[in-house]
Amino acid sequence: RVTAKFIKLSKDIIEIKRKLDTDHKDSKLGSLIGRVQELEEKKLHTVVDYQLAAQQALDNPGDELCEKNAKLIRAGLTKLCEDITEVLTEIRYEIIDLDPPA
């Protein structure tokens, strides 16, 4: 059920991106939305990797390699979140450029 909603939402976003690419060719909005999608997909995979690495570290207490692996993946996840925030900020600026406040 959640997967079906996720798939529908993803298709809706792809359609919005396509429409922006067509209707606002001079804007970066379409490519920025595409970038957010790429980063979100990467984040989803990284969350799974982190959960597995964290569980492995819990299952192997004292194993420094397992702990280090989980920490590195967590750092990568944090960086992805920062990257997503940056792109969302760019999207906000693009929207303001397209439709400046009165």
Secondary structure, 3 states (H helix, E strand, C coil): CHHHHHHHHHHHHHHHHHHHHHHCCCCCHHHHHHHHHHHHHHHHHHHHHHHHHHHHHHHCCCCHHHHHHHHHHHHHHHHHHHHHHHHHHHHHHHHHHHCCCC
